[in-house]
Amino acid sequence: MENITSSDLPPGFRFHPTDEELIMFYLRNQAKSKPCPVSIIPEVDIYKFDPWQLPDKAEFGEKEWYFFTPRDRKYPNGVRPNRAAVSGYWKATGTDKAINSGSKYVGVKKALVFYKGKPPKGVKTDWIMHEYRLTDSRNQISVQNGSMRLDDWVLCRIYKKKNSGGGRVLEQKGVESSTQMDSVSHLLEMDYMSSVSQLFGENSSFEYFPNTIGSKIPYQYTDSGKLQVNESGFLNQINPLLHQFQ
């Protein structure tokens, strides 16, 4: 069967396989030399590149990219993989996740973060890798003649984590602005109350109702009833008097 390239895929096609699908359909078939008829996941030694170079090596993807890659040993006769790249290294984070198909344990998922520089003083970046490995992959390759190959194939998903720091700064600025507005409103209300007290005397009895911006405006009971409030939230009968103090 002739392979179909990603350019032959219909518009709107998105590649979002589950962990089980990546293991059972893609990685297992790759290990058995039965590649997918649609060329979506290329064979790339990702450790020969930095992560920001990998999107150009991918067959398909917009925000995440998939690759089949071999793994080499860090030390002869050892089982630890070599995680060094061009200008940094990949470092495992968290615990491995077991992947099951039904009740059968079929694979392992490992999360790694890319660090620029040399360990242990590397600088953490936002580049993330999810590495998928078959449970029996390490038994497929034996150490022969000092070979450094650990696995023929593992499947890797590479993406860049979104930086959420800017959102927290904007949120904090919003809280500060709201607090400042509350303080200004409170000061204006206190100044207004002081002016009203001067007009009616310190022993005057006031009640309150909210105006359109949420603060409270006083009114006084008189023999003729409640004083009226205009659309601006000020007492009509005292506005002329207030202007005398301005």
Buried (B, 14 or more C-beta within 10 A) or exposed (E): EEEEEBEEBEEEEEBEBEBBEBBBEBBBEBBEEEBEEBBBBBEBEBBEBBBEEBBEBBBBBEEBBBBBBBBBBBEEEEEEBBBBBEBBBBBBEEEEEEBEBEEEEBBBBBBBBBBBEEEEEBEEBEBBBBBBBBBEBEEEBEBEEEEBEBBBBBBBBBBBEEEEEEEEEEEEEEEEEEEEEEEEEEEEBEEBBEEBBEBBEEEEEBEEEEBEEEBBBBBBEEEEEEBEBEEEBBBEBBEEBBEEEE
